[in-house]
Amino acid sequence: MTSIGRTRARAVETLSLDATGTRNALSAALVGELAAALTECGEDPGVRAVVLTHTGSTFCAGADLRDPPAPDALVALLRQIVELPRPVVARVTGHVRAGGLGLLAACDITAAAGTATFAFTEVRIGVAPAVISLPVVPRADPRALARYYLTGERFGPAEAVRLGLLTATADDVDEALAPVLDGLRRSDPQALAETKRLLTARVLETFDRDAADLTALSARLFSSGQAREGMTAFLERREAAWVV
């Protein structure tokens, strides 16, 4: 059963995370299917831009704790979005947690409905937002990011815009994205690809410099005793042992 829905309208390919049973969590399977779909989009001259969206009330709940992707596979997916020679536009109408914010930060343009919520919840299960920092840190306000990285607090779309994680928020996200998609359809494909290369250069420098260290950190933390306790507590819907 596929976890990625696909439609196309006027050269814009829409990829929908469609694993509502796990709140579109990043499982090994979902990561692999999304990577394959993005590869096809990048190679198809009929695709001018990609919209990344979701079914259900959650855009992405973060890593699937029962079937997590390998850290290097998640790194590769995030880099693929950043490097794709097509603009990638995130359309969010639900909740975004942990690794889902990595997907959001990797996209070029991001818009969310007013009902969306966001949180870097890694510290609450005994790990750190390691791999997703590759696209998040170069694009987010460092002082505000420190608060939400360290506390795991929820925040809304207006705050996500202030942080630099969202381009825009609106009650009607499709209405907000209509002029964006119209602009992309009116733009030369080669010019779009080269302009995207200019905009993502600093993000890719972070991947080149830090990917190996952050992948190792992620693997080490996820295999720790603290992570086992944190993930067990989350799955059992109880407080972790360290909560005071």
Buried (B, 14 or more C-beta within 10 A) or exposed (E): EEBBBEEEEEBBBBBBBBBEEBBBBBBBBBBBBBBEBBEEBBEEEEBBBBBBBBBBEBBBBBBBBEBBBEBBBBBBBBBBBBBBBBBBBBBBBBBBBBBBBBBBBBBBBBBBBEBBBBBBBBBBBBBBBBBBBBBBBBBBEEEBBEBBBEBBBBBBBEBBBEBBBBBBBBEEBEEBBEEBBEEBEEBEBEEBBEBBEEEBEEBBEBBEEBBEEBBEBBBBBBEEEBBEBBBBBBEEEEEBEEEE
